[in-house]
Amino acid sequence: MNRWKMIISNFLEKQFGSSLFTYREVLNMLLPIILDAFFINAIGILTTAMISTSSQESVAAVSLVNPIAIIIYAVISALATGGTILTARYAGLGEKEKIQRTAGQVVGIVVVASFFISLLILLSTKHIVQILFIGADPVIVSKAAKYLAGVSLSMVFLAAYLGAFSVFRGIGETKTCLKLTVMVNLLHLFLSFLFLNILHMDIVGTALSLIIARAAGGAAGIYLLVRKRGTLRIPLRYFFKMEESTIKNTFGIGAPYALEQIFFNGSSMIVQIFLVSMGTVYISAYAVANSFLSIVYAAGMAVGTLSMTVVGQCLGAGKGDDARKYGKSFCALGQFVIIISLAIFIPLMPVILKLYQAPENTVILIQQLIYLMVIPLILFWPVSGIMPCILRAGGDSMFCSLSSLIIMWVVRVFAGYILTVPIGMGIIGLWVTMPLEWLIRTVIYRRRFWYTGLRQ
């Protein structure tokens, strides 16, 4: 037993040890991020299941609005990602005062940007829903408008939460991130149960639970950044004092990623338009299948998130060779955790799908969609999903965003439309464009990393 422990320990140290981190430190940072991701998705499934107790129209309304909500979330998260990379680099240099100043400014920038975005969406809610969901059931449209208004109101609070979250991830405080996630999502779950199952507030209850939970999360995140016993103890003045260099670096890293997410999720809305004409069953099936897959690759996303912290700190410390080593190791680790996730969740799929209380014909369709993704997830998703995080940590954000956008619109939108409508493959035609996109991204990002990655 001791011999095997030594062999495994030596292998892990070779793959994940460096002059800055031991393999134990890397894995200790990774585990809370994985738990964080699984927790978020598990709560998402439970809250969606609660929504389904109201009606399939409510599930469809949330599904239709989610691409818009994800766009807003992605823009805020992308700016916060810039904060993660900046704080990681300063952490690599060991400059606490710069970390404090950068962290405070990043939170301020993200909150101000989210305020204007939220205000714009809130003032345009009815027009957005009427334009995007032409042909949908009027009941679904009405519910979608209410939910979108609630999501818009919650985004300013979310910005404070994500800003604080990005700072803690940048300095490797992943356990603090996990605590925040548990608090916010348990509160969201409790309030969803209260508003949906006890008070029967339907879609309004879903939106209200989101607003309250995110407000609590934002307040808790700011408190943890400024408290005297905290790791950073950021002076309040740093949240209001903006430096040109910090703004430029934050937007330089985050803006291309934000634009990518805007257009990426814009394509998702177009895809939703393809589905609207097929009916509520297909909208719900597509939403639930995507929700299940998000659980499966949650651990892989966690590896990508950690790669930004580790690679960023290596580059900040001038350890380019270590950064490139971690780039390769994290992609391999991502593939491993995807295999483990599939081994865990595929057998549990019937139990998980029961939570959605979908009709039998919808469940059969959902299962077909999920089984189609098993092999592509193992072969293509890890590099496609993790390598962009590694390249962005090295300052290669613009290439990742542009290439991703081109691939997405050509494959997901154009090819998806051809397969779905003219050829008549329906939802299956739309679904198979996803692994094709992963394959193309894998080839392009591998070549980019091999020739130019982390050498800027």
N, C-alpha and C positions, 0 to 999 in steps of 0.2 A: 504493500500500500504506500509506504513512504517513498519507494522508488518511483511509482507512478505519479505521486504528488510532485516529486522533483522534476520529472520529465515534463509534466503539464506546466509547472511553474516556469521552467526554463524556456518552454515554447512561448508562453504568454509574455514573458519578459523580452524575448527576442522580437516579438511582433509589436508590443505596445509599451515597452520600456524605452526610455531615452534619458538624455542629460537633465531634462526638466521634470519628467514624470516617471514613476514606476508603473508597472502594469496594474498594481493594486489601486493606485490613485486614479488611473483612467477608469477602471471598472467600478470603483466607488462613486465616481461622478456619473457614470452611465446608468447604473441601476435606478437612481431616483428619477432620471429623465424617462426611462422606459416605463416605470410605474406611473409617472406623471401622464405620459401619453395614453397608456391603457386606461387610466382612471378617467381622463377626459372623454375618451370614446365610449367607455362603459356607461358613464353618466349620460352621454348623448343618446345611446341606445335606449336607456331607461326613460329618459324624458320624451323621446320620440314615441316609445310604446305608450306612455301616458297620453300623448296627443292623440294616438290612434284610438283611444277609448272614446274620444269625442266623436270622430268620424273620419272616414277615408279622405273627405274633402279637406279636413284640417291638415292631415299628413301631406296631401298634394299641395296645399297652400304653402306650408313650410318648405317643401321641396322646391317649389317654384321661386320662392324668395331667397333660399339659401345661396344661390350663385351671387346675387346682389350683396347679401350680407357678407359672404366670403370675400368679395372684392373689397369692401370697406375694411374688413378685418385684415386682409392681406396687405393693403396699403399701409395701415398702421403697423402691422407686424414687420413689414419690409423695412420701414424706417427704424423700428426697434432692433432689427437684425444688424443694421449699421452700428447701433449702439453696442451690441454684443461683440462685434468684431473690434471696434475701437477700444472698448474696455479690456478685451482679451489682450490686445497688443500692449496696452499700458501695464497690464498685470504681468506680462512677460518681461517688461522692462523694470518692474518693481517700483513704479512711480505712483504712490498712493494719492498724492495731491492732484495729479493729472486725472487719475481714475475718478476722484470725487467731482472735479469740475466737469469732466466729460459726462459722467453719469447724470448729474443734475441737469445739464443742458439737454441731453438726449431726452429725458423725461419731459422737459418743458417743450421741446420741439415737437415731440409726438402728440402731446396734449393739444397744443395750439393747432396743429395741422388737422387733427381729428375733429376739433370743434367746427372748423369751416366745412369739412367734408360732411359731417353729420347734419349741419344746418342746411346745406344744399339738398341733401337727400330728403330730409324731413319736409322741406317746402315743396318738393317735387314728387312726393309719394304717390298721389293719385294718378298723375300723368305717367309716371314710370310703369306702374302696374297696368294701366289701360293700354299703353303702347306695346309692352312686351308680351302680355298674355291675351292678346286678341284671340277669340275663339274658345277660350277656356270657360268652364261653367261659371256663371255670375256669382254663385256662392263662394267658389274658390277665389275668384278675383277680390271679392269683398274681404274675405279673411286674409288674403295675401297683403292687402293694403294696410290693415290693422297691424299685422305682424311686422311689416317693413318699417312702419312708424315707430314701433317699440324698439326694434333693432337699432334704428338711427339714434334714438335717445340714449341708448346704452353705450354707444361707441366712445363718448368722451371719457366715461369711467373706465372703459376697457383700455383706453390709451394709457392712462396712469398705471394701470395694472401691468400692461405689456411692457411699458417703459422700465418699470422697476424689475420686472421679470428678466428683461434682456440684460440688465446690469449684473444681476446675480449670476446669470448663466455665463457672462463674460469673464467673471472672476472665479468661476468654478463652484459657486455656492448652489449646487443643484438640489441639495436637501432643503434649502430655504424655498426654492421654486416648487418643490413637491408639496411642502406644507401649504403654500399659497393655493396651489391647485386643489388640494384636498378641501381646504376651507371654502373656496369659491364654489366648487362643483357640488359639494354636499349641501351647501346652502341653496344652490339652484335646484337640486333634486328635491329637497324638502319643500321649497316654495312651489315647485311644479306640482308636487303631490297635493299640497294644500289648495292651490288655486284650480287645479284641473279635476282632481278626484273627489275633493270634499266640497269646494265652493262652486265647481262646475262652470268656471269662467271661460272655458274653451281657449281660443287663440289669444284673447286678451290676457288670460292668466299666464300663458306661455311667455308672452312678451314682458309682462310685469315681473315675473320671476327672474328673467334675464337681466333686467335693469337693476333690480335690487342686489342681485348676486355680484354683478360687475362693479357696482358702486362700493360694496363692501370690500371687494378685491383691490380696487384702486386705492382706497383709504389704507388698507393693510399694507400694500406694497410701499406706499410713500412713508408710512410710519417706520417700516423696517429699514428703509434707507437713511432716515434722519435720526433714529433713536440713539441715545448716547452709548448704550451697551452693544450696538450693532457693529458689524464688521467695517462698514464704511463711515458712518456718522457724517453724512453729507450736510454741510451748512445750508440753510434754506435759501440763502442768496444765490447759490449756484443754480437753482431751478429757474431763476428769472434773468440771469446774466448770460446773454448769448454771445459767443465769440464766432467770428466769421469762419475761422479754420474748422471749428467743430461742426458748424452748420454745413459747410462745404463737404467735409468728410462724411458726415451722416447721410446727406442726400446723395453724395457721390457713390456710396455703397448701396444705400437703400432705394434711391429713386429708380434705377434700372430694374431692380427686382420688383418694385411696386408697379411699374408700368407693365412688366411681364405678367404680374398677377391680375392686373386690370384686364388686359387683353385675353389672358388665359381663361379667366372666369367669365369674360364677355363671350367667349366661345361656348362656355357651359350654358349660358343663357340661350344662345342660338340653338344649341343641342336640345335644350328644354322646349324650344319652339317646335322642333321636329317631333317631340314626344306629345305635345299638347293635342295634336290632331289624332293621335292614336288612342287617347282616352286615359281616364284616371288610373286604371290598372297598370298601364305601362309606366306612367309617371311614378307611381308608388313603388313598383318593382325596381326601377332604375335607382330611386333614392335609397331604398333599403339595401340593395346589393352594394352600392357605393359605401353606405354606412358600415356594412359588414367588412368590406375590404379595408376600410380605414382602420379597423381594429387589427387586421392581419399585418398591415405594414406600419403600424404605430411604432413598434420596436425599431424598425428600419429608419423611420423618421427621427427617432431618438438618437440613433447613431449619427445621422447627418447633423443634428443639432449640436451634439458634443464635438463633432469634427471641427466646427467653426471656433469653438473655444480652444481646443487643443492646438489646432493648426495656427490659429491667430496668435496664441501665446508663443509658440515656437518661432514664428516669423518676427514677432515683436522682440524676442531675445536674440535674433540673428541666427537662428538654428534652421537654416533652409533645408538641410539634409534630413533632419528629424521631421520637418513638416511634410516633405515628400514621402518619407517612410510611412507616416501616419495616413497620408492620402491613400496609399495602397492598402494598408492594414484595415482601415475603416470600411472600405468597400467590401473586402472579404468578410469582415465581421457583420456587415449589413446582410449579406447573403445567408450567413449562418443563422442570424436571428429571424429572418423571414421563414426559413425552413422549420425552425422550432415553433414559430407562431402558427404556421399552417398545420403542423402536427397537433397542436393544442386546440385550435379553433375549428378546424373542419369537422372533427367528430362532435363538437358542441353546436354545430350550425343548426340542427333541428330545434334544439332548446332555445337558442338565441332568437330564431325566427318566430317562435311562438309568442315572444314578447310583443311583436308588432301586431298580433291579432289580425293578420291579413287573411283574405279568403284563400281557399286551397289552390285555385288556379294561379293566384299571384305568387304563392309560396313556391310552387313548382317552377315558375318562370325565374324567380330569384335564385333558386338552387342551380338552374342551368347556367345562369350568368356567372355565378361564383365559380363553378367547376371549370368554366372556360378559362379562368384566370390563374389557376394553380401553377402551371408550368411557366407561363410568362413572368409571373411574380418572382419565381426563383431565378430565372435566367437573366431577365432584363431589368427588373425594377431596381435592384441595389445600386448599380452604377448610375442609372438614370436619375435616381432620387437622391443619392448621397454625393456624387461627384460635383454637382453644382455648388453644394455647400462648401466643399473643400476649395474649389476654384474661387468662390466669392471671398473666402477668408484670405486668399492671396491677392485680392484686388481685381480679379477677372470678372467682375459683375456684369459689365456691358456685354461681353461675348455670350455669357450664359443666358442672359435675358433675350438678346436678339435671336440667337439660334433656337431657343425654346419657343419663342413666338412664331417664328417661321414654320417650324416643324408642326406646332400645334394647329395653326390655321390651315396648313396644307393637308395634314393628315386627319385631325379630329373633326374639323369643320367641313372642308371641301370633300375629302374622301368619305367622311361620315354621311354627308348629305347624299352623295352618289349611291352609296351602298344601301342607305335607309330608304330613300324615296324613289329615285328612278329605277334602281335594280330591284327594289321591293323586299329587301331582307329584314326590314323593320328594326326592332330594337337590337337584334343580334348583329346586324350590320353596323350599327352605331357602336356597339360594345367592343367589337373586335378591333376597332381603330386604336383603342387604348394600348394594347400590347405592341402594336405596330409602332406607335409613337415612342414607347419605351425603348424598343430595339434601335431605332434611328438615333435617339438621344444617347444611348449607350455607346454606339460606334463613334459619334462625334466627340463626346466628352472624354472618352478614353484617349483619342488621338490628341485632343487639346492638352490633356494632362501630361501625356508622354512627351510632347514636343515643347510646350511652353508653360505648363502648369507650375505655379509657385516660383517662377524664376524672374518675376517682374522686379 
